[in-house]
Amino acid sequence: MRGGFEKWMVLLGIPCVLAWLACTAVVQAMPLPQRKVIAITQVTVIDVEHGRSVGSQTVLIEDGRIVSITASRNARIPPAAQRVDGRGHFLIPGLVDMHVHLFNLSSHRPPNDWSFPLYVANGITGVREMRGDVASMQWVNRWRKSFNDGELAAPRILAAGIAVYGASPQDAAHQVDAAADAGADFIKVFSEIPASHWRAVLAAAKARSLSVVGHVPAGVSFLAAATAGQRSDEHLMQAYEACSSIENQLLEDRRGLAGDTLTARRDAQEMQTLKAFDPETCRKVARAVAVTGQVQVPTLVLADEDLLAQNGSPSADPRWRYLRADEHPRWEQFLSGYTAQDAALAKLRGPVAQQIVSIMHQAGVPFMAGTDSPMPGVYPGFALHDELELLVESGLTAREALYSATLEPAKFLGMADTSGSVDVGKRADLVLLDADPTRDIHNARRINALVLDGRLLRRADLDALLEDAARAQAKGR
């Protein structure tokens, strides 16, 4: 629901409906295994950077890093190494979800650390947290320390941002400074921010060497935002307008509006916008955006919200039991508010979104995989695989989809020297698969084992993470 991003960010802006203790029922600081020397033998290594696969390799891991990759016939394996038989298996970099929410600032509920084991069990070794505040950074730092100490089975929080709006352009700039002082890795903007505030945010963030990402504001054109330096656009915000034959008309109709009034006008225009989709206009815009380098995080998986509404009660889904108790009423409230108009928009929005992704991809616009977990219908961890499959349906090859969840995020975050591919010297965040994901992206779900920060979790360990998560949440209900 495009018009629902702001709506559902404040959904259940009520106190937690259960006792605090119940709401905080999560997997209790599940530790990671001890680091050991690990040898993955006779495995096929998927090279996401150069688009090739190299068979019969032995990958040696020590102290959380890949120390050698050699042909298995020439490999020298320390006697004490923990061996993993890679015959018939495929090794890829750990997956990254570039759009998640670990905090519930609008509803004032506890953080979403309940989701950590779900990410790990699905091969997600890193996430980008998309909406925190100054106080949230203390949680992020605590989680990062626990992860580094091997005390928490969780994905790396590769980057965490603070959302900025501001009562005025000057106030917005001051908020950027406060976010920088708190240790934010980037600044997030939402659709309702006025263009004047947004420009102040860009200038202040540049002065503090912080990138600005998020929604292209509803009063700013898609291309103007990319040209001005907003580094990523989430959910194809304003791309629908830019790919229509009536973008100027739509923006003119929003002129002078701000806040909820601005986004309400945008939402009221959505049917008109979708019906005016024009492929040729979209191709021209895509070519121009490609030159700017702005990265798109389309979160196509948000269509699952609409599938959730159309399929009745979500409690029949076997993954329902992994959700913390306070998520259940939030998802159910989403269902109760889903209208025939929402369904009609969804029927148009999905195909248009996939056409936009296809056109932009052909023009060379970079993409990163993200999910907006845990929006209703979007299960943390599981949803990234849905997103990869939707990207392939939209025209990316399976290799390109993998790239969008591995090396593209690493490059975007300035971490390509240490992560994003299976290479010597890089962090040992790896996923061992039972089948080749470059032949069928669905095979990325077939996880045999995971190496997280140089710590081996076999399939049984990952299954235990999920079962422990379900038991922990059951205690809170």
N, C-alpha and C positions, 0 to 999 in steps of 0.2 A: 504494500500500500504506500505509494509515493507520498500522497497527502497525509499519511499517518505517521511519518517519522517524528515530527514534533508532537503530534497527538499521543502517540504511544510511548514516547520518551517520558511523558508525564502520566501515563496510564497508571492507575493505582497510586496516585500521589497521596496515598493514605498511609497511616502507620501500618506496620506489619500486622496482618490480621491474626497472627498467632503470637505466642509468647516469644520473647527475644531468644530464649534458649532454643526453641524449636526452629526459629528462622536461621540460627547460626549452626544448625546441625550439618556438618560437612565431614568429609573424610578427615580424620584427626591427624593432621601433620604427617601424612604417610611418607616415610623416608624412602630415599632411593637406595639401591644396592651399593655396596662399596665399589670404588673404582678398582679395576684390575687390568692387567695387560690382556687385550682381546685380539684374537686372530679370526677374521672371517675368511674362510678358505674357499677357493674355487667358485667364487661368486662372479656374476656378471654385473659390472659397474655401469650405471647409467650416467653418462656425461651430459648434463643438462645444458652446459655452455656451448658445446660444439655439436650437439645433436647426434651423438654416437653411443654405441654400447660396446664395452670391452669385456670379453668373456674370460673365464678361468683366472681370475685375479685373487690375490690374498691381500686383504686390507688389515694392517696392523695398527692397533690403537693403544696408546699409553698416556696416562695422566690427562685424559680428556681430549687428546688430540690424535689426528691421524698421522702416524710417523712414517709409514711406508705403504706403497701400493705397488705390488710386483706380480709378475706372472707366477702362478702357483708352483710351477715346476722349479722356479728359482728361489722361492720364498724360504727365509730362515726364521723359524718361529721359536721364540723362547720356550723352554720346557714347561715353565709354569703358566704359560698363557692359557686363558679361557678360550677354548676353540668353539667356533660356530660353523657348522657345515653349510656352506653356501651353494652347494651343487643344486642346480635347477632353480636358484633364487636370484633375485635382482635387488641391487643396493642403490637407493636414492638418497639425496639429502633429506634431512628432517623438513617437514612441511611447516609453513608459516601461514597463520590466519591474520591478514592485515587489517581486519576491522572487527574488534570485539569490544564488549563492555563488561568490565570487571567491577564497576561501581553503579549504584542506584541513587544518584544524587537527587532526582526528582521525587522519588517515593520514600527516600530516607530509610531504605532497607539495608541490611548488612551487605558487604561486598560479595561478589559472585565467585568466591574461592571454591565453592562447591563444584564449579565447572572444571577445575584443574585436572582431575583424573580422567574426565571425558576427553579432553584435548589429548593428553598423553596416550590414552588407549587407542586413539585414532591416528597416531603418528604425527601429531602436531607438536613440534618441539619449540615453537616460538610464536608469540602473538604481539600485535600492536594494540595497546589499550587506547580507546578513542574518546573518552570523556571523563576526566577527573577534575579535581580542584586542588587547591594548595594542600589541604589536609590529606587528600588521597595519596599524595606522594610519599607520605610516611608508610602507608601500607605497601606501596610498590617497593620501597627500599627494604622493608622487612621481608617481603616475599623473595626479593632478589638475593638477600643474604642467606635466607633459609635454603634456597635452591643451590647457591654456590657451596654451602656447607653440606649438601647432600641430605638435608633434613626434610625436603618437601618435594613430592612427586608432582611436578607442575611444568608447564612450558616456560621457557625463558620469556620474561617481559622485555622484549627487545626495545620497545619505545612506549612511552606513556605521555599523553598530552593533556593540556588543560584548556577548557573551552573559555572563550572570551567573547563578550558582547559589549558591555560598557554603556553607561548612561549618556555619554557624549564621546566624540572622537578622542578627546583628551583622556577621559576616563578609560576608554578602551586601551589606549597606549599604556596607561598606568597598570592596567590589569596584565598586559603583556610582560611588563617589568616584574610584577609580582610573581607571575608564572615562571619566568626565567630564574628568579631568585629562589623559587621553591624546587628547582631542579627539573622542570618540565623538559621533555625532549622535543616538543613541538607545540604549536598553537592550533587549536581546533576552532573552526567557525561553523555556525549553523545558518540555515536559510534565512532566518528572520533578521539577521544583522543588517542595518542600513549600509548603503554603499559608502557613505562618508566614514562610518566607524570601521568598516572593512579596510578601507585604504589606510586608515591610521594604524590598524593592526599590522598590515603588511609592512609599513615603514618601521614601526617599533620592533617587530620581530626581526627584520633585517638588521637593525642596529644591535640586536642581542644574538645574532647568528642562529636564529631559530627559523625553521620552516613553518609555513602556514598551510594547513590541509583542511579537508572537510567538505561541507556543502558549498558549492558556488552559490552565493547569496541570491535570493529570488529577484532582487532588483538589479542584478549585474548579468551581463551576457556571458555565456559560456566561454567564448573566445577571448573576451576582455579579461576574464579571470586568469585564463592560462597565460596570456601575454603579460599580465601584471606580475606573475610570479607565484600564484597559488600552486603548490607543488603537486597536490593530488585533488581529484574530485571524487566524492563518494556518492554511490547510488545513481550515477549519471545525472545528478542534479544540474539543471539548466541545459543538459545535452538534448533532452526531449524538445525543448523550445528551439534550440539552435538547429536541430534537425527537422524543424517544421518550416512551412512556407510563410509563417506568420510571426516569427520571433519579434520583430520590431513592434508589431501591434500589441503583442502580449506584454512586452516590457513597458511600453508606453502606458498601458492600462494600469500598471503597478506603480507608476511614477509617484513619488512623494509618500508612499506607504512604508511602514516599518513594523517590526514585531509581528504579533499574531495577525494583525490586519493584513500585512503583506503576504504572509503564508496562506491566509484564508482566501485571498484573491487568487493566488497561484493555484490553490487546490480547486477553486471554482472553475478555473480555466482548463483543468486537466483533460477533460474529454475533448474539448476543442483542440487542444495541443496535440493529442494523440492522433486525432482524425486528420490533422494537417501534416502528418509526417511526410517528408519528401526526400527520397533517397539521393537525388542529385544535389540538393542543398546540403544534405548530410555529408556527402563525399567532399564537397568544397570545404566545409568546416573541419572535417577530419584531417584533411591535408594541412590546413593551417595550424591546427592544434598539435599535430605531430611535430611540427618544427619547434614548438615551444618546449617540448619534453614533458609536459604535464602528464601524469600517470592517472589512469582510471581504475577505480575499485568499484565495479558495477553492482556487486552484491545481488546478482540475479536470483540467488537462493531465497531472497525475500518473497518471491512468489509462493514459497511454502506457507506463508501466512494465509494466503488466499486458498491454497489447497487445504489447509487446516480447517478453515471455515466451511469449505464445501464438503468435507469428509465427516462432519459431525463431531462427536466427542473425541478429544485427543487422548483420553485415558486408555483407549484400546491400543495405543502405540506402545510397544515394549520398552521404549526409551523413556516413557513418562515417569517411570520409577526412579530415574536418575536425577530428576529435577528436585530442587529444594522445595519444601512444602509451600513457601510463599509464592513460588512461581505458578502453582496451579491456579489460584484465583485470578492471577494476572492474565494468564492465557485464556481462561474461561471468560473473563470480562471482555477480552478482545472478541471472542466469538459472539457474545451477546450484543456487541455493538456493530457487528458486521452487517451491512445493508445490501440491498439489491444494487444500489448505485456502486458500492465497492466492488461487487462481483462484475458488473459491467465494465468498470475501469480496468480491473485485473485482466479481463479477457482481451482487452486491447493492449494493455501495457506490456505484458510478457513478450508477445511477438515483436512489438516495436523495439523493446529493449535489446532483444537478441539481434535484430537487424542493425541497430546502432553499433553494437559491439562488433558485429561482422564487418561493417563498413570502416569503422575506426581501426580495427585490426589490420585490414587490407591496406590502410593508409600509413601504417607504421606507428600508430599510437600505442604506447606500452600499457600493459594491464597487470594488475596484481589481484590475487584471489583474496576475498574477504567475505564475511558472512553477516555481520551485525548481530552475532550471537550475544545473549539469548533472547532475541525478539521472539514473540509468540510463533511457534511452528519451526523455529530455527534452533536445533539442538546443538549445543557446543560440541566441537570435534567432528561429529558426524556430518554436520552441515558443510564443512569445507570440501568433503568429497562430492556432495551434491553440487557445490559451486564449480568444481573442476569439470564435472560432467556437463553442466550447463554451458560452460565456456567452450567445451568441445562442440556441443550442439550449435553454438553460435559461430563456429568457423575456425577456432584454434585447433591445431593438431594436439594430440595427446602430449607430445613433448613440449609444445608451447604452453599448454595448461600447467604442466609440471614446473616449467620455468617461472610462471606467474606466481607460484607458491614457494619458490626456492631462491633462485639467483636474482630475480627481479627485486624482491623485497630486500635482499642483502645489499644490492647496489643502491637502492633507494635510501636505505638507512646508513649507507657508508660503511657497511660491514662485509663487503665482498672479499676482503683479505682474510677474513676469519670464518666465514660461513657461506652457505648458499650452494655449495657443490661438494662433490666427493673428491677432495684433493689433499695432498700431503700438506701438513701444517695447519689445516683448518680444524675447527671444533668437531669433535666426534658426536654430532647430532645426526643420526642416520636411521633409515627405515629399511628393513629387509623384507622383501615381498615374495610371495609364492608364485607370482606370475608377472609377465612383462607389462608394465603400465604404459609403455610407448606403443604397444599394439592395441591396447584397450584401457582407457583411463579408469574404468571400473576396477581394474586390477590393483589400483592404488589402495583399495580397501582391504586387500588380502595380505594383511600384515602378519608376518611370521615372528618378527622380533624387532625391538627398538633399541638403539643406543642413544642415551640421553646424557650429555655431558660426560661421555666415556663410561657410562654405567649401563650394563646389559639388562634388559627386561625381555624375557622370552614371552611367547604367546600366552602361556599360563599365567605369567605375572601380570600381563595386561588385562586378561580376563578377571583376575583377582582384584585389580584396581576397580573395575566396573562393579563387581559384586559388592566390594566393600563400600563403594559409593552408594549403591542402592540400599544397603543395610543402614548406612548412616542416615540417609534421608528418610527411611521408614521410621526411624526412631523419633523423627521430628513431626510425624503426622499423627 
